[in-house]
């Protein structure tokens, strides 16, 4: 049915374009017959001067306009520094091709400025500038809606932004970082009606002395506000209520002036909208990047996440969230700049699931049916302050302080059914992770040939996971002598890390420079753990089994020096690097005292071929040494699941990885084509692999250095094509992994392949109805020595956005999902339908919304997962149908 719908829509769009429009194509050149890229070509109504169609010339000066038949137009072509070309033309019934337009240099600077104000797209050096009003229609609500309308820019459901296929690293508002430049905070909250221009800043670097010296290829967006939004407070406030005690409140307040910028975001709801998630909490780094991250070696410190399921509308039964966020920028003078932000959030989520789990072992029946009822509470806070001092143009000094803390708890009631045993289990977990980072940076350019930098960073992290486990059956009877049915285990892990690096850059000429680096990295970790047996009488006794008691101290140091050379030959940039490392690793535990001092040389290579201004190919290679942290090396047992224990390995060596990646980007303004793709390959020797040893229904998981090579490959290709009235998009993504692990002492080889294919078509009918239809198909295949399983999911969807009148808007989205597990022959089908009615007069500050979620009242959705130990098929219970009425007011 979806295929027929796509064909009908495509045919209708093509027929509509052919029946109503003709195509005008041509080239824009200068007096030397050279093409002019990013020239603006506008077709206006000669009587009203309204823009009816416009285009932007590509790197070869080509442009394309869609115009009505037998209609008179005024054609305007403009570019900075050139006089505006104007000519009246009347279209006929046939396409007109190969129109040649020559621009002459402007003699009036004032004229050039006036042209810039009218241009929808301009190019200034490496900065691409979009005028937002030229691409929007007034239905946009937030910055993300505006960005989606701009050619070459894409925004995903998580708020991440890509420009011509490349991820945006920072978002600035009037040149100042908005919540540390986080794209999600900006795209989900900044009002659309405040956006004047969007600047795409290529090779962005906050530190001006470092421009052109690094290989990071950072990309940033600078959102320029409209003049009417400066020096006054603006934003919006909304409140909503619904049956069954549903509520939703959201507020954004912004103030921008030359010296002071203040942003506040507040939100509270129980309808599943998540302005800030725990995943956001853990990914926030405060902008403090890892010093000497390209040197090729580090310790991978384990995450503080307790491993709760990801909470969203399609996995949780109930979601309640609260958020308060404040961002502040103050520039007292040209030399000083202060910035800070605070984000506080709270969430309460309830999960319910039924999962079929197959353990990867051959000796006994290993099928389990697991019913889970989980509730979680998360409270988190993040604080960032930075001060930047630039006494003169050639010197840059910055101090940053970033801290974050959280309080997490979960209560989990489970019912486990094996063929030979049924168990009821209760788990309670909690922890209060804390981290504090301080960093100071100094950059100095005494002259154009020499650049010096010094960076130092100190980090402190602590976490205290606590677990209470009880059940109606003995817990771990194979490993505990007594009939233990309730256990309490507490752990404390602290990490202190210091890194410093000195860099000297010698600029040989415009196309060559050399970089010398010297640095030192130090890490100390401490791990303690104890475990208690809780008896029915309420008394608690510490287990005397020494294997559960942990007291470990871990030291890691790395003295490194390196040299990098960067050269440019026409369109080709090459930058090889070589780093020498002297490590010292010391691991002290109850019965273990191990010291190693490996020395190694780690090379890397960066290459970029700029085929043309809109087409490039980037290659990276790196040889990396990864050392295990204390959580992998502690010699003791911890409880990881109701039927699983985990034991570290103090004799782990480092893993040696070869990483290769290639990124391709192509953007064609003339053809409306945007294509990008990447491939990456990792070759891992002595990789950290898992071990599993079973005893009846319990198991001990561990880690060791795999003797065989582990590999993973990923590839992705995405393209979209804009026609006159519609846009077609498609993507393909493949991930393949080969890993080796041990089960019961036997080597098990695991191969997994995941393939995802997506296609969509978007168009607009009669300037009132936006339609988007799409389809995605996912294949997951897992094959090992003891199991072979495949999962298939396909998901068609339809989105409609209709302006019934200028004041009344209807919006709806329908998604169909079909899932099949070929091993168990489990199938499921579910449908999700959301719809909304919005009333908003263009001249009014008031807006009224009626929103319905999960209108078909779907109760559950299915997912799958697999790892080295087991394969799982989950059915999550989700939020039931509800309706919310809300009122919004623009400040």
C-alpha positions in Angstrom: 0.0 0.0 0.0 2.8 2.4 0.8 4.5 1.8 -2.6 1.3 2.7 -4.3 0.9 5.8 -2.2 4.5 6.9 -3.0 4.0 6.4 -6.7 0.7 8.3 -6.7 2.1 11.2 -4.8 5.2 11.3 -7.0 3.2 11.1 -10.2 0.8 13.8 -8.9 3.7 16.1 -8.0 5.4 15.6 -11.3 2.1 16.2 -13.2 1.4 19.3 -11.1 4.9 20.7 -11.8 4.7 19.9 -15.5 1.2 21.2 -15.9 1.6 24.5 -14.1 5.3 25.5 -14.4 8.2 25.8 -16.8 11.9 25.7 -15.8 14.3 28.5 -16.5 18.0 27.6 -16.3 21.2 29.6 -16.8 24.6 30.6 -15.6 26.0 33.6 -13.8 29.5 34.8 -14.9 31.7 37.9 -14.4 33.4 40.0 -17.0 36.2 37.4 -17.3 33.7 34.7 -18.1 34.4 33.0 -14.7 31.4 31.5 -12.9 30.1 33.3 -9.8 29.0 30.9 -7.0 26.3 31.7 -4.5 24.8 34.5 -6.6 21.1 35.1 -5.8 18.6 34.8 -8.7 15.1 36.1 -7.9 12.0 36.3 -10.1 9.6 39.0 -8.7 6.2 40.3 -9.7 6.8 43.6 -11.5 3.7 45.2 -10.0 3.9 44.1 -6.3 7.7 43.4 -6.2 6.9 40.2 -4.3 9.5 37.3 -4.7 7.7 34.4 -6.5 10.8 32.2 -7.0 14.5 32.3 -6.3 17.6 30.2 -6.6 21.3 30.3 -5.7 24.0 29.6 -8.3 26.3 26.7 -7.7 30.1 26.4 -8.0 29.8 26.5 -11.8 27.5 29.5 -11.7 24.4 27.5 -12.7 20.9 28.2 -11.4 17.4 26.9 -12.0 14.0 28.6 -11.4 10.5 27.2 -11.5 8.1 29.8 -13.0 4.5 29.9 -14.0 3.6 29.7 -17.7 2.8 32.8 -19.8 3.6 35.1 -16.9 5.6 38.4 -16.8 8.5 38.5 -14.3 11.3 40.9 -13.3 14.5 38.8 -13.1 17.1 40.1 -10.5 20.6 38.6 -10.1 22.9 39.9 -7.3 26.2 39.2 -5.6 28.4 41.1 -3.2 30.6 43.5 -5.0 28.7 43.4 -8.3 26.0 45.6 -9.7 22.5 44.0 -9.6 21.3 42.7 -12.9 17.7 43.3 -13.8 15.7 42.3 -16.8 12.0 41.8 -17.5 11.0 38.5 -19.2 7.7 36.7 -20.1 7.6 33.0 -19.9 6.2 30.8 -22.6 4.8 27.2 -22.6 8.3 25.6 -22.9 11.3 25.4 -20.7 14.0 28.1 -21.3 17.6 26.9 -21.0 21.2 28.2 -21.0 20.4 31.8 -20.1 23.8 33.6 -19.7 23.9 36.5 -17.2 27.1 38.6 -16.8 27.5 40.7 -13.7 29.8 43.8 -13.7 31.7 45.0 -10.7 29.9 47.6 -8.6 31.3 51.1 -8.2 29.1 51.9 -5.2 29.8 50.4 -1.9 26.4 51.5 -0.7 24.7 49.5 -3.5 26.6 46.4 -2.4 25.3 46.8 1.1 21.7 47.2 -0.1 22.1 44.0 -2.2 23.3 42.0 0.8 20.1 42.9 2.7 17.9 41.4 0.0 20.0 38.2 -0.7 18.4 34.9 0.5 21.9 33.3 0.5 25.3 35.0 0.6 28.9 33.7 0.8 31.6 35.6 2.7 34.9 33.8 2.8 34.2 30.4 4.3 30.9 31.6 5.9 27.6 30.7 4.3 24.7 33.0 5.3 21.0 32.2 5.0 18.3 34.9 5.4 15.6 33.0 7.3 12.5 34.8 6.1 13.3 33.9 2.5 12.8 30.2 3.2 10.1 30.1 5.9 6.3 30.4 5.7 5.3 31.5 9.2 4.3 28.0 10.5 7.7 27.4 12.1 7.7 27.4 15.9 11.3 26.8 16.9 14.8 27.2 15.5 14.8 23.5 14.4 11.8 24.2 12.1 13.6 27.1 10.5 16.8 25.1 9.9 14.9 22.3 8.2 13.7 24.7 5.5 17.3 25.8 4.6 19.0 24.1 1.7 21.6 21.6 2.8 20.7 21.7 6.5 19.0 18.7 8.3 17.7 18.4 11.8 17.0 14.9 13.3 14.5 14.0 16.0 17.1 14.4 18.7 17.8 18.0 17.7 21.2 17.3 16.2 22.0 19.4 13.2 23.9 18.5 10.0 25.0 20.9 7.3 25.7 19.3 3.9 26.0 16.0 5.8 28.4 17.1 8.4 27.4 17.4 12.1 27.3 20.8 13.7 29.5 21.0 16.8 28.4 24.3 18.2 25.4 26.7 18.1 26.0 30.4 18.8 23.4 33.1 19.2 24.7 36.5 18.2 28.2 35.2 18.5 27.8 33.8 22.1 27.5 30.2 23.0 23.9 29.1 23.8 24.1 26.5 26.7 27.7 25.6 25.8 26.7 25.5 22.1 24.5 22.4 22.6 22.4 22.0 19.4 19.4 20.3 21.1 18.9 23.1 23.6 19.0 25.6 20.7 16.8 23.8 18.1 14.1 22.8 20.6 13.8 26.2 22.4 14.9 29.3 20.4 11.7 30.9 18.9 11.5 30.8 15.2 10.2 34.4 14.9 13.4 35.7 16.5 15.8 34.3 13.8 17.0 36.8 11.2 20.0 35.0 9.6 21.8 31.7 10.0 25.5 31.7 9.5 27.4 28.4 8.8 30.9 28.8 10.2 33.3 26.3 8.6 36.5 25.2 10.4 35.2 27.0 13.5 37.7 27.5 16.3 37.0 29.7 19.3 40.7 30.4 19.6 41.7 32.7 16.7 45.4 31.9 16.9 44.5 28.2 16.1 42.6 28.9 12.9 43.9 26.7 10.2 46.3 24.7 12.4 44.1 21.9 13.7 42.5 19.0 11.8 39.2 19.0 13.7 37.1 20.4 10.9 34.6 21.8 13.4 31.4 23.3 12.1 29.3 25.9 14.0 26.1 27.8 13.4 25.7 31.4 14.5 22.0 32.5 14.8 21.7 36.2 14.2 18.6 37.7 15.9 16.3 40.2 14.4 16.8 43.8 15.5 13.4 43.9 17.1 14.5 41.0 19.5 17.6 42.9 20.9 17.7 45.0 24.1 14.3 43.6 25.2 12.9 40.5 26.7 11.2 38.0 24.4 10.2 34.3 24.4 7.0 32.3 25.0 5.1 30.7 27.8 2.6 27.8 27.5 0.4 25.9 29.9 -1.6 22.7 29.1 -4.0 20.3 31.0 -5.8 17.2 30.1 -7.9 14.3 31.6 -6.3 11.8 34.0 -4.3 14.7 35.6 -2.2 15.3 32.5 -0.3 18.6 32.5 2.4 20.4 30.5 4.1 23.7 31.1 6.9 25.3 29.2 8.6 28.7 29.2 11.5 30.4 27.3 12.7 33.8 28.3 15.6 35.5 26.4 17.4 38.9 26.7 20.2 39.9 24.3 22.2 43.2 24.5 25.8 44.0 23.4 27.2 43.2 26.9 24.7 40.9 28.6 22.8 37.9 27.3 20.5 35.9 29.5 18.5 32.8 28.6 16.1 30.9 30.8 14.2 27.6 29.9 11.7 26.0 32.2 9.6 22.9 31.6 7.4 20.5 33.6 5.1 17.8 32.1 3.9 14.3 32.5 3.0 13.7 28.8 6.3 12.3 27.7 8.0 15.4 26.3 11.6 15.4 27.4 13.5 18.7 27.1 16.5 17.2 28.9 17.1 13.4 29.4 19.6 11.5 31.4 21.4 10.7 28.1 21.8 14.5 27.7 23.2 14.6 31.2 25.9 12.1 30.6 26.9 13.4 27.1 27.3 17.0 28.4 31.0 17.7 28.7 30.9 21.4 29.4 32.9 22.0 26.2 36.0 20.8 27.9 37.5 18.5 25.2 40.1 15.9 26.0 43.6 17.4 25.9 45.9 15.7 23.4 43.0 13.5 22.2 44.9 12.9 18.9 48.0 11.4 20.6 46.6 7.9 20.3 46.3 6.6 23.8 44.1 6.9 26.9 42.3 5.0 29.6 38.6 4.4 28.8 36.9 5.2 32.1 33.6 3.4 32.6 30.4 5.4 32.4 28.5 6.5 35.5 25.2 5.4 33.9 23.4 2.7 35.9 22.1 1.2 32.6 18.5 2.2 33.0 16.4 1.8 29.8 16.1 4.8 27.6 12.9 6.7 28.6 10.8 7.9 25.7 7.2 7.6 24.5 7.9 4.3 22.9 9.6 2.6 25.8 8.1 4.0 29.0 4.6 3.6 30.5 4.7 6.9 32.4 7.1 9.8 32.1 7.3 12.9 34.3 10.0 15.5 33.8 11.0 18.9 35.2 13.7 21.3 33.9 15.1 24.6 34.9 18.0 26.0 32.8 19.8 29.4 32.9 22.5 30.6 30.5 24.5 33.8 31.0 27.0 35.8 29.0 28.7 39.0 30.2 31.2 41.1 28.3 32.4 43.9 30.5 35.1 44.9 28.0 36.7 43.8 24.8 39.3 42.0 26.8 37.1 40.0 29.2 34.3 37.6 28.5 32.4 35.7 31.2 29.9 32.9 30.5 28.0 30.4 32.7 25.1 28.1 32.6 23.1 25.9 35.1 20.8 23.0 34.2 18.7 21.3 36.8 16.4 18.4 35.9 14.2 15.7 37.5 12.5 12.8 35.9 10.3 10.0 37.2 9.7 7.1 34.8 7.9 3.8 34.9 8.7 0.9 32.6 6.9 -2.3 32.1 8.2 -5.1 29.8 8.0 -8.7 28.9 11.1 -10.2 27.3 12.1 -13.6 25.8 15.8 -14.2 26.5 18.0 -16.9 25.1 21.3 -17.4 26.8 24.2 -18.4 24.5 25.0 -21.8 25.9 24.5 -25.4 24.7 24.6 -27.6 27.7 21.1 -26.9 29.1 17.8 -25.4 28.1 18.4 -21.6 28.2 15.2 -20.0 27.3 13.8 -17.5 29.9 10.6 -15.4 30.0 11.3 -12.3 32.1 8.6 -9.9 33.3 9.8 -6.5 34.5 8.2 -3.6 36.4 10.7 -0.8 36.8 10.4 2.7 38.2 13.3 5.2 38.2 13.9 8.6 39.6 16.7 10.9 38.4 17.7 14.3 39.7 20.7 16.0 38.1 22.5 19.3 38.0 25.1 20.8 35.7 27.1 24.0 36.3 29.6 25.6 34.0 31.6 28.9 34.4 34.3 30.2 32.1 36.3 33.4 31.9 38.2 34.4 28.7 40.9 37.1 28.7 42.4 38.4 25.5 44.7 41.3 26.5 45.7 41.6 22.8 44.9 40.0 19.6 47.8 37.6 19.7 47.1 36.2 23.2 44.2 34.1 24.4 43.7 32.8 28.0 40.7 30.9 29.3 39.7 29.3 32.5 36.8 26.8 32.8 35.1 25.1 35.6 32.5 22.4 35.0 30.7 20.2 37.5 27.8 17.8 37.4 26.1 15.6 39.9 23.0 13.4 40.1 20.9 11.3 42.4 19.6 8.1 40.7 17.3 5.4 42.1 15.5 2.5 40.6 13.1 -0.1 42.0 12.7 -3.2 39.8 10.3 -6.1 40.4 11.0 -9.1 38.1 9.4 -12.5 37.5 11.8 -15.0 35.9 10.5 -18.2 34.3 12.9 -20.9 33.2 11.5 -24.3 32.3 12.9 -25.7 35.6 12.5 -22.7 37.9 10.4 -19.7 38.5 11.7 -16.8 40.7 10.4 -13.5 41.9 13.1 -10.9 42.3 13.2 -7.4 43.8 16.1 -5.0 43.0 16.8 -1.6 44.3 19.7 0.5 42.9 20.9 4.0 43.7 23.9 6.1 43.2 25.1 9.8 43.4 27.7 10.3 40.7 29.7 13.5 40.9 32.4 15.0 38.6 34.3 18.3 38.6 36.6 19.5 35.8 38.9 22.5 35.7 40.8 23.5 32.7 43.1 26.4 31.7 44.2 27.2 28.2 46.9 29.7 27.0 47.6 30.5 23.3 50.1 33.1 22.1 51.1 34.2 18.6 54.1 36.5 18.9 54.3 36.7 15.1 52.7 35.1 12.0 55.4 32.3 12.0 55.1 31.0 15.6 52.2 29.8 17.7 52.5 28.5 21.3 49.9 26.9 23.4 49.7 25.4 26.9 46.7 23.4 28.2 46.1 21.8 31.6 43.1 20.0 32.9 42.2 18.3 36.3 39.2 16.0 36.7 37.7 14.4 39.7 34.9 11.8 39.4 33.2 9.7 42.0 30.3 7.2 42.1 28.8 5.0 44.8 26.5 2.4 43.2 24.4 0.6 45.8 22.3 -2.6 45.1 19.9 -4.4 47.3 18.8 -7.8 45.8 16.2 -10.1 47.2 14.1 -13.0 46.0 12.0 -16.1 46.9 14.8 -18.4 45.7 18.4 -18.7 47.1 20.7 -16.1 45.5 23.8 -17.5 43.8 23.7 -20.9 45.5 26.8 -22.1 43.7 28.9 -19.2 45.0 27.4 -18.7 48.5 27.4 -21.5 51.0 24.4 -20.2 53.0 20.7 -20.0 52.0 21.0 -16.3 51.1 17.8 -14.6 49.8 18.7 -11.0 50.3 22.0 -9.2 49.6 23.2 -5.6 49.9 26.3 -4.5 48.0 27.8 -1.0 48.1 30.7 0.2 46.0 32.8 3.4 45.9 34.9 4.3 42.8 36.9 7.5 42.6 39.0 8.8 39.8 41.5 11.7 39.7 42.9 12.6 36.3 45.4 15.3 35.3 46.6 16.1 31.8 48.9 18.8 30.5 50.3 19.5 27.1 52.5 22.1 25.5 52.4 22.7 21.7 54.6 24.7 19.4 53.5 25.4 15.8 56.0 26.7 13.3 54.3 28.1 10.2 56.8 27.6 7.3 54.6 29.2 4.7 51.0 29.5 3.7 50.7 25.8 2.9 53.0 24.1 5.4 53.4 24.1 9.1 54.9 21.7 11.8 53.6 21.0 15.2 55.8 19.8 18.2 53.9 18.4 21.3 55.0 17.4 24.7 52.6 16.2 27.4 51.9 14.2 30.5 48.8 12.3 31.6 48.2 10.9 35.0 45.3 8.9 36.4 44.6 7.5 39.9 41.6 5.3 40.7 40.4 3.7 43.9 37.8 1.0 44.2 36.3 -0.4 47.4 33.3 -2.7 47.8 31.6 -4.7 50.5 28.6 -7.0 50.6 26.1 -7.9 53.4 23.7 -10.8 53.9 20.3 -9.5 55.1 18.5 -12.1 57.2 14.7 -12.4 57.8 15.1 -11.1 61.3 16.4 -7.8 59.9 20.0 -8.3 61.0 22.8 -7.8 58.5 26.1 -9.7 58.5 29.0 -9.1 56.2 29.9 -12.0 54.0 33.2 -13.5 54.9 33.9 -14.6 51.4 37.0 -12.6 50.5 36.2 -12.6 46.8 33.3 -10.1 47.3 35.6 -7.7 49.2 37.4 -5.2 46.9 40.1 -2.7 47.8 42.0 -1.7 44.7 44.3 1.1 43.8 45.2 1.9 40.2 47.9 4.3 38.8 48.4 5.2 35.2 50.9 7.7 33.7 51.8 8.6 30.2 54.7 10.8 29.2 54.4 11.5 25.5 55.9 13.6 22.8 54.9 14.0 19.2 55.4 15.7 15.9 52.8 16.5 13.2 53.3 18.0 9.8 50.5 19.7 7.8 50.9 20.5 4.1 48.6 21.7 1.4 49.1 20.9 -2.3 46.3 22.6 -4.2 43.1 20.9 -3.3 44.9 18.2 -1.2 45.7 18.5 2.5 48.0 15.9 4.2 48.9 15.8 7.9 50.9 12.8 9.2 51.6 12.5 13.0 53.9 10.4 15.1 53.7 10.1 18.9 56.1 8.4 21.3 54.6 7.2 24.6 56.3 6.0 27.8 53.6 4.4 30.1 53.6 3.2 33.6 50.7 1.1 34.9 50.5 0.0 38.5 47.7 -2.1 39.9 47.7 -2.8 43.7 45.0 -5.1 45.3 44.7 -7.5 48.1 46.8 -10.3 46.5 48.0 -8.5 43.5 50.8 -5.9 42.9 51.5 -5.5 39.2 53.6 -2.8 37.4 54.1 -2.5 33.7 56.1 0.1 31.7 55.3 -0.3 28.0 56.8 2.0 25.4 55.3 2.4 22.0 55.1 4.6 18.9 51.7 5.5 17.6 51.2 7.0 14.1 48.2 8.7 12.6 47.3 10.3 9.3 44.8 13.0 8.2 44.0 13.7 4.5 41.4 15.8 2.8 40.8 16.3 -0.9 38.6 19.3 -1.7 37.5 18.1 -5.1 35.5 21.4 -5.4 34.0 23.9 -3.0 30.9 21.6 -2.6 32.6 18.2 -2.8 35.2 16.7 -0.5 36.7 13.5 0.6 38.3 13.1 4.1 40.4 10.3 5.4 41.7 9.5 8.9 43.9 6.7 10.2 45.0 6.3 13.8 46.8 3.6 15.8 45.5 3.7 19.3 46.4 2.0 22.6 43.5 1.6 25.0 44.1 0.7 28.7 41.5 -0.8 31.0 40.3 1.2 34.0 40.0 -0.1 37.5 36.5 -1.5 37.0 37.8 -4.0 34.4 40.9 -4.8 36.5 39.5 -5.2 40.0 39.9 -8.7 41.3 36.6 -9.3 43.0 32.9 -10.2 42.4 30.1 -7.7 42.0 26.4 -8.3 41.3 25.5 -7.2 37.8 22.1 -8.9 37.5 19.8 -11.1 39.6 21.5 -14.2 38.1 24.9 -12.8 37.1 28.1 -11.8 38.7 31.0 -9.9 37.2 34.7 -10.3 38.0 37.5 -8.1 36.7 40.9 -9.2 35.5 44.0 -7.6 37.1 46.3 -9.1 34.4 44.8 -7.3 31.5 47.1 -5.8 29.0 46.3 -2.9 26.7 44.4 -3.3 23.5 45.9 -2.0 20.2 43.5 -0.7 17.7 43.9 0.4 14.1 41.1 2.8 13.1 40.4 3.9 9.5 37.6 6.2 8.4 36.6 8.0 5.2 34.0 10.7 4.8 32.5 11.9 1.5 30.4 15.0 1.0 28.7 16.4 -2.1 26.3 19.3 -2.4 24.9 20.6 -5.7 22.8 23.8 -5.5 21.9 23.7 -9.2 20.6 20.2 -9.1 19.2 20.4 -5.5 21.3 17.3 -4.6 22.9 16.7 -1.2 24.9 13.5 -0.7 27.1 12.4 2.1 28.5 9.1 3.4 31.2 7.5 5.5 32.9 4.2 6.1 34.9 3.2 9.2 36.9 0.1 10.1 38.5 -0.9 13.3 41.0 -3.7 13.6 41.5 -4.6 17.3 44.4 -6.7 18.5 44.2 -7.9 22.2 40.8 -6.3 22.5 38.9 -6.5 25.8 36.5 -9.4 25.3 34.0 -11.0 27.6 34.1 -14.4 29.3 31.0 -16.3 30.7 31.0 -19.3 33.0 27.6 -20.8 33.9 26.6 -22.8 36.9 23.0 -24.0 36.6 21.0 -20.8 36.0 23.8 -18.4 37.3 26.8 -17.1 35.5 30.0 -15.2 36.1 31.0 -12.7 33.4 34.5 -11.5 33.1 37.0 -9.9 30.7 40.2 -10.9 29.0 42.5 -9.9 26.1 41.2 -11.6 23.0 43.9 -13.6 21.2 42.1 -13.4 17.9 41.3 -10.2 16.0 38.1 -8.4 16.7 36.7 -6.2 13.9 33.9 -3.8 13.3 32.8 -2.0 10.1 30.2 0.6 9.5 29.1 2.4 6.4 26.4 4.9 5.7 25.2 6.8 2.6 22.5 9.4 2.6 21.1 11.6 -0.2 18.3 13.9 -0.8 17.1 15.5 -4.0 15.0 18.7 -4.2 12.8 19.2 -7.2 10.6 22.2 -7.8 7.7 21.0 -5.6 9.1 18.1 -3.6 12.1 16.5 -1.9 13.1 12.9 -2.0 15.4 11.4 0.6 17.0 8.1 1.1 19.7 6.4 3.2 21.4 3.1 3.8 23.4 2.1 6.9 25.3 -1.1 7.5 27.1 -2.1 10.7 29.0 -5.4 10.9 30.9 -6.7 14.0 33.1 -9.8 14.5 34.1 -10.5 18.1 35.6 -13.4 19.9 34.8 -14.3 23.5 34.9 -17.4 25.8 31.9 -19.3 27.1 32.7 -22.1 29.6 36.3 -21.9 28.5 35.4 -22.5 24.8 36.1 -19.9 22.1 32.9 -18.5 20.6 33.0 -16.4 17.5 30.2 -13.8 17.1 29.1 -12.1 13.9 26.4 -9.5 13.8 25.1 -7.4 10.9 22.6 -4.6 11.2 21.1 -3.0 8.0 18.8 0.0 8.0 17.2 1.5 4.8 15.1 4.6 4.7 13.2 6.5 2.1 10.9 9.5 2.2 9.1 11.9 0.0 8.0 15.4 1.1 5.9 17.9 -0.9 3.6 20.9 -0.5 0.2 21.1 -2.1 -1.5 24.5 -2.9 0.9 26.2 -0.4 -1.3 24.9 2.4 -0.7 21.2 2.9 2.8 19.8 3.7 2.9 16.0 3.2 5.7 13.6 4.1 5.6 9.9 3.6 8.4 7.5 4.4 9.4 4.0 4.9 12.2 2.3 6.9 13.3 -1.3 6.9 15.8 -2.8 9.4 17.5 -6.2 9.3 19.4 -7.5 12.3 21.2 -10.8 12.1 23.2 -12.4 14.8 25.3 -15.6 14.3 27.6 -17.3 16.7 29.0 -20.8 17.3 26.0 -21.6 19.5 23.1 -19.5 18.0 21.7 -17.9 14.9 19.0 -15.4 15.0 17.4 -12.7 12.8 15.1 -9.8 13.4 13.2 -7.7 10.8 11.4 -4.5 11.4 9.6 -2.3 8.9 8.0 1.0 9.6 6.0 3.2 7.1 4.8 6.6 8.2 2.8 9.6 7.0 2.9 13.2 8.3 0.4 15.9 7.3 0.5 19.6 8.1 -2.5 21.5 6.8 -3.4 25.2 7.0 -7.2 25.1 6.9 -7.2 28.9 7.2 -4.6 31.5 8.1 -5.5 30.9 11.8 -6.3 27.2 11.9 -3.7 24.5 11.4 -4.1 20.7 11.6 -1.1 18.4 12.1 -1.1 14.6 12.3 1.4 11.7 12.1 0.7 8.0 11.6 3.3 5.3 12.1 2.9 1.6 11.4 5.4 -0.9 12.8 5.8 -4.6 12.0 8.3 -6.8 13.8 9.4 -10.4 13.4 11.9 -12.7 15.2 12.7 -15.5 12.7 14.2 -17.7 15.4 11.2 -17.8 17.7 8.7 -16.9 14.9 7.5 -14.1 17.2 5.6 -11.3 15.3 4.0 -8.1 16.4 2.3 -5.2 14.7 1.4 -1.9 16.3 0.3 1.6 15.1 0.9 5.0 16.6 -1.2 8.0 15.7 -0.8 11.6 17.1 -2.7 14.6 16.0 -3.1 18.3 16.9 -5.2 21.3 16.2 -3.6 24.8 16.5 -5.4 28.1 16.4 -3.2 31.2 16.0 -3.9 34.5 14.3 -0.8 35.9 12.6 -1.0 39.2 14.4 -1.9 37.7 17.8 0.5 36.7 20.7 -2.0 34.0 21.8 -2.0 30.4 20.5 -4.3 27.5 21.4 -3.5 23.9 20.9 -5.4 20.6 21.3 -3.1 17.6 21.1 -3.9 13.9 21.1 -1.2 11.3 21.7 -1.4 7.6 20.9 -5.0 8.0 19.7 -5.3 4.3 18.7 -4.4 3.4 22.3 -1.5 1.0 21.4 -0.4 -0.7 24.6 3.0 -2.0 23.7 5.9 -2.0 21.2 8.6 -4.6 20.5 12.4 -4.3 20.3 15.3 -6.7 20.2 18.9 -6.7 21.4 21.9 -9.1 21.4 25.3 -9.3 23.0 28.0 -11.9 23.7 25.8 -13.6 26.4 22.2 -13.5 25.3 19.6 -12.6 22.7 16.5 -10.7 23.9 13.2 -9.7 22.4 11.4 -7.1 24.5 7.8 -5.9 24.5 7.6 -2.5 26.2 4.3 -1.1 27.6 3.9 2.5 26.6 1.7 5.5 27.6 -1.9 5.1 26.9 -4.1 7.5 24.9 -4.4 11.0 26.3 -5.4 14.5 25.2 -4.0 17.9 26.3 -5.3 21.4 25.7 -2.7 24.1 26.0 -2.5 27.9 25.7 0.7 29.7 24.5 1.6 33.3 24.8 4.5 35.1 23.0 6.3 37.5 25.3 
